[in-house]
């Protein structure tokens, strides 16, 4: 079972969308990610670099025709962090859905 752990690095909406997208695929091409998270090339590159430095994402350049394209995938550490973050969010939502014990203000 995944340990619930809120992850400040993943939590910002752009990174959460990016990591969630990568969690659903083996590898994703840069242009696909750019369209998915609606970022400029430089902004997406910065987000991928941040996640890569944390060990959550790995990237590689592959030759496609006569051009090199950048691909990214979620590492095992990234998947564990994502799963833990989702578990923490679910716990927060479950707590919010349960009526609080004690006096109501």
C-alpha positions as CSV (number, residue, x, y, z in Angstrom):
1,X,0.0,0.0,0.0
2,X,1.2,3.5,-0.8
3,X,2.2,5.7,2.1
4,X,0.2,9.0,2.0
5,X,2.7,11.9,1.7
6,X,1.9,15.4,0.6
7,X,4.6,16.4,-1.9
8,X,5.2,20.2,-2.2
9,X,7.3,19.7,-5.3
10,X,4.5,17.9,-7.2
11,X,1.5,19.9,-5.8
12,X,1.6,23.1,-8.0
13,X,-1.0,22.6,-10.7
14,X,1.4,22.6,-13.7
15,X,3.6,20.0,-12.2
16,X,0.7,17.9,-10.9
17,X,-0.8,17.9,-14.4
18,X,2.6,17.0,-15.9
19,X,3.3,14.2,-13.5
20,X,-0.3,12.8,-13.8
21,X,0.1,12.8,-17.6
22,X,3.4,10.9,-17.3
23,X,1.9,8.5,-14.8
24,X,-0.5,7.4,-17.5
25,X,2.1,6.6,-20.2
26,X,5.4,4.9,-20.6
27,X,7.1,7.8,-22.4
28,X,5.7,11.1,-23.6
29,X,7.1,13.4,-26.3
30,X,7.9,17.0,-25.4
31,X,5.4,18.4,-27.9
32,X,2.6,16.2,-26.5
33,X,3.4,17.4,-23.0
34,X,3.6,21.0,-24.1
35,X,0.1,20.8,-25.6
36,X,-1.3,18.9,-22.6
37,X,-0.1,21.3,-19.9
38,X,-0.3,24.4,-22.2
39,X,3.2,25.8,-21.5
40,X,5.8,27.4,-23.7
41,X,8.9,25.4,-24.6
42,X,11.0,27.2,-22.0
43,X,8.4,26.9,-19.2
44,X,7.9,23.1,-19.9
45,X,11.7,22.6,-20.0
46,X,12.1,24.3,-16.7
47,X,9.4,22.2,-15.1
48,X,10.9,19.0,-16.5
49,X,14.3,20.0,-15.3
50,X,13.0,20.7,-11.8
51,X,11.3,17.2,-11.7
52,X,14.4,15.6,-13.2
53,X,16.7,17.2,-10.6
54,X,14.4,15.7,-7.9
55,X,14.7,12.3,-9.5
56,X,11.0,12.1,-10.4
57,X,11.4,12.3,-14.2
58,X,14.0,11.1,-16.7
59,X,14.3,12.6,-20.1
60,X,16.2,11.5,-23.2
61,X,16.6,12.8,-26.8
62,X,15.7,10.4,-29.6
63,X,16.3,10.7,-33.3
64,X,13.1,10.9,-35.2
65,X,13.7,11.2,-38.9
66,X,16.3,13.9,-39.2
67,X,15.4,15.6,-35.9
68,X,16.1,14.8,-32.2
69,X,13.0,14.9,-30.0
70,X,12.9,15.0,-26.3
71,X,10.9,12.4,-24.4
72,X,10.1,12.1,-20.7
73,X,9.0,9.4,-18.4
74,X,8.2,9.1,-14.7
75,X,10.9,7.3,-12.7
76,X,10.1,4.8,-9.9
77,X,10.8,7.5,-7.4
78,X,8.4,9.8,-9.3
79,X,5.7,7.2,-9.4
80,X,6.0,6.6,-5.6
81,X,6.0,10.4,-4.9
82,X,2.9,10.8,-7.2
83,X,1.0,7.9,-5.6
84,X,1.9,9.1,-2.1
85,X,0.7,12.6,-3.0
86,X,-2.6,11.3,-4.5
87,X,-3.1,9.2,-1.3
88,X,-2.5,12.3,0.8
89,X,-5.0,14.3,-1.2
90,X,-7.6,11.6,-0.9
91,X,-7.0,11.5,2.9
92,X,-7.5,15.3,3.1
93,X,-10.7,15.0,1.0
94,X,-12.0,12.1,3.2
95,X,-11.4,14.1,6.3
96,X,-13.2,17.1,4.8
97,X,-16.2,14.9,3.9
98,X,-16.5,13.5,7.5
99,X,-18.4,15.6,10.0
100,X,-16.1,17.0,12.7
101,X,-16.4,15.7,16.2
102,X,-17.0,18.1,19.0
103,X,-18.7,21.5,19.2
104,X,-19.8,23.2,16.1
105,X,-19.2,27.0,15.8
